[in-house]
Amino acid sequence: MNLGTTYSQLGINDYGRKESEESVKMYRSLYGDTKVTPDYASAIMNLGVTYSDLGINDYGRKECEESVKMFRSLYGDTKVTPGYAMAIMNLGTTYSQLGINDYGRKESEEIMLLLFII
């Protein structure tokens, strides 16, 4: 999971995407589509961010939405973790990159409320 993020942060986005995709595949093989863990949700979030960084915004949005759903299933709407907050922030950024500014604003407002709770 971290190798893909590191490649992306270094600007080596193709390798970052490849490693992030591999990480998600590994989690899916371990947990399937039914079990959710924070690391699994974070791996999906990282893949979504990598797709968005590459300009593949529809895939980025899909993965970021999936990550937020996973965190919500883990923590509900009352418990906040840094990973959960980051997933919401990334989803808002992805919406904004797609020009869906109302959703981007909504997610940004939600992250501000969550950070206030922390």
C-alpha positions as CSV (number, residue, x, y, z in Angstrom):
1,M,0.0,0.0,0.0
2,N,2.7,2.5,1.0
3,L,4.9,1.7,-2.0
4,G,2.3,2.9,-4.5
5,T,1.7,6.1,-2.5
6,T,5.5,6.7,-2.4
7,Y,5.8,6.3,-6.1
8,S,2.9,8.7,-6.6
9,Q,4.4,11.3,-4.3
10,L,7.7,11.0,-6.2
11,G,5.8,11.7,-9.4
12,I,6.2,8.2,-10.7
13,N,2.5,7.8,-11.1
14,D,2.4,4.8,-13.4
15,Y,4.3,2.7,-10.9
16,G,2.2,4.2,-8.2
17,R,-1.0,3.1,-9.9
18,K,0.4,-0.4,-10.6
19,E,1.5,-0.9,-6.9
20,S,-1.8,0.6,-5.6
21,E,-3.8,-1.7,-7.8
22,E,-1.7,-4.7,-6.7
23,S,-2.3,-3.7,-3.0
24,V,-6.1,-3.6,-3.5
25,K,-6.0,-6.9,-5.4
26,M,-4.2,-8.5,-2.4
27,Y,-6.7,-7.1,0.1
28,R,-9.6,-8.4,-2.1
29,S,-8.0,-11.8,-2.2
30,L,-7.6,-11.8,1.6
31,Y,-11.0,-10.4,2.6
32,G,-13.2,-10.6,-0.4
33,D,-15.9,-8.0,-1.0
34,T,-17.6,-8.5,2.4
35,K,-15.0,-7.9,5.1
36,V,-13.8,-4.4,5.7
37,T,-10.7,-3.3,7.5
38,P,-9.2,0.2,7.9
39,D,-6.1,-0.9,5.9
40,Y,-8.3,-2.2,3.1
41,A,-10.3,1.0,3.0
42,S,-7.1,3.1,3.0
43,A,-5.7,1.0,0.1
44,I,-8.8,1.7,-2.0
45,M,-8.5,5.4,-1.1
46,N,-4.9,5.5,-2.2
47,L,-5.8,3.9,-5.5
48,G,-8.5,6.5,-6.0
49,V,-6.1,9.3,-5.3
50,T,-3.6,7.8,-7.7
51,Y,-6.2,7.6,-10.4
52,S,-7.2,11.2,-9.9
53,D,-3.6,12.3,-10.0
54,L,-3.3,10.6,-13.4
55,G,-6.4,12.4,-14.6
56,I,-8.5,9.2,-14.5
57,N,-11.1,11.1,-12.5
58,D,-14.1,8.8,-12.9
59,Y,-12.2,5.8,-11.6
60,G,-10.7,8.0,-8.9
61,R,-14.2,9.1,-7.8
62,K,-15.5,5.5,-7.8
63,E,-12.6,4.3,-5.6
64,C,-12.8,7.3,-3.2
65,E,-16.6,6.7,-2.9
66,E,-16.0,3.0,-2.1
67,S,-13.4,4.0,0.5
68,V,-15.8,6.4,2.3
69,K,-18.5,3.7,2.3
70,M,-16.1,1.2,3.8
71,F,-15.0,3.7,6.6
72,R,-18.7,4.5,7.3
73,S,-19.5,0.8,7.6
74,L,-16.6,0.5,10.1
75,Y,-17.2,3.6,12.2
76,G,-20.7,5.0,11.4
77,D,-21.2,8.7,11.4
78,T,-20.1,9.3,15.0
79,K,-16.6,8.0,15.3
80,V,-13.9,9.8,13.4
81,T,-10.4,8.6,12.5
82,P,-7.7,10.3,10.5
83,G,-8.1,7.8,7.7
84,Y,-11.9,8.3,7.6
85,A,-11.4,12.1,7.5
86,M,-8.8,11.8,4.7
87,A,-11.1,9.6,2.7
88,I,-13.9,12.2,2.8
89,M,-11.4,15.0,2.0
90,N,-10.1,13.0,-1.0
91,L,-13.7,12.3,-2.2
92,G,-14.5,16.1,-2.1
93,T,-11.3,16.9,-4.0
94,T,-12.2,14.3,-6.6
95,Y,-15.7,15.7,-7.0
96,S,-14.2,19.2,-7.5
97,Q,-11.8,17.9,-10.1
98,L,-14.8,16.5,-12.0
99,G,-16.6,19.8,-11.8
100,I,-19.2,18.5,-9.4
101,N,-18.6,21.4,-7.1
102,D,-21.8,21.0,-5.0
103,Y,-20.7,17.5,-3.9
104,G,-17.2,18.8,-3.4
105,R,-18.4,21.5,-1.2
106,K,-20.6,19.1,0.7
107,E,-17.7,16.7,1.4
108,S,-15.5,19.7,2.4
109,E,-18.1,20.9,4.9
110,E,-18.4,17.4,6.3
111,I,-14.7,17.1,6.8
112,M,-14.6,20.4,8.6
113,L,-17.4,19.2,11.0
114,L,-15.5,15.9,11.5
115,L,-12.3,17.7,12.3
116,F,-14.1,19.9,14.7
117,I,-15.3,16.7,16.5
118,I,-11.7,15.4,16.7
